[in-house]
């Protein structure tokens, strides 16, 4: 796995392994509804800007494999989201937009958990980690690694039965926010 030295910029058309954990390894998911809410926020805040290839939500951390879309449309004014006033972001704007959207998502999630758990303060590390994936072999491995995580950490004996990963969604034909066709293409069927 590549090392993380500096914050890797998120660029249009590139693949990334995104991950974060609770401060001091504390849990970030406390109830089943928390996992679902996190995925709802991901769909609401991010799917216009990224393709989610897979995910795994663990009690104290999460992993995502994403591809940043090349054409990201945003309203000209966030207060006036009229579709006819949307514009496509430049590559430089995309580099700033994606982390900003993730921050908003993480803040919303943290606020909800803090309210639920009667807590204050940060839940996760403020800077999420990201590794750019530039090789086909590493992309395939990263997709496997994310799904294998619950078995690796001893939460389940077989990662294929873990409820909070995208493994089953990729194999099924049910509607999903996962870009299933891209994953199938990566593994050539």
Phi, psi and omega in degrees: 000134179298153179277158180251107180253306180242167177288120180284126177291145179266116186247148181304136176083357183260157178260147181216149169258114181254134178206156178201163181218167177292148177300136183056030180062020178290159179295148173243347175239127185244336182215161181305320182298334179295318178299316180293320180295318178302315180293325175297316178296321178299314180295316183293317188266337193239335190291346172284340186250337183224157166260126175269120180269321173196167179208160169211124180253115181254162183308322184243007177198172177217159175228142173224142167247123184230164169233126178284129180291154182273327179245104180248121179261136176227153175298147178301321179229125181303335181274352184227071186279061177277123184308324182290347180257012177287154175222158180270132180287147174283164178304322179293321179292324178299317180303327178272325186293314185298308178300325178297318179294319177298316179302314179301316180298313181294323177295315178300315180296314180299318179299318180294316180293318179300320177295314181299316187267001181056051181236173174224160173093183184291149178256317182241170174296141186292328178254109177289152182269150178210137176240128175285138180252113186247352182241140180304316182298318180290324177299314178298316180296317181298320178297316176297312184303316180300315180290327182285344186310315180296326177287318179303320182270006175075019179281323175225160178276339180222113184303336183292346180257358182293132187284335189249041172228169183271004185307309182293325180295323179293323182278340183271179175246009178290155177301142181205159174271357176286139175277079185301317184295326178292320178296316179299319179296318179301318180269011179051049177094000000 
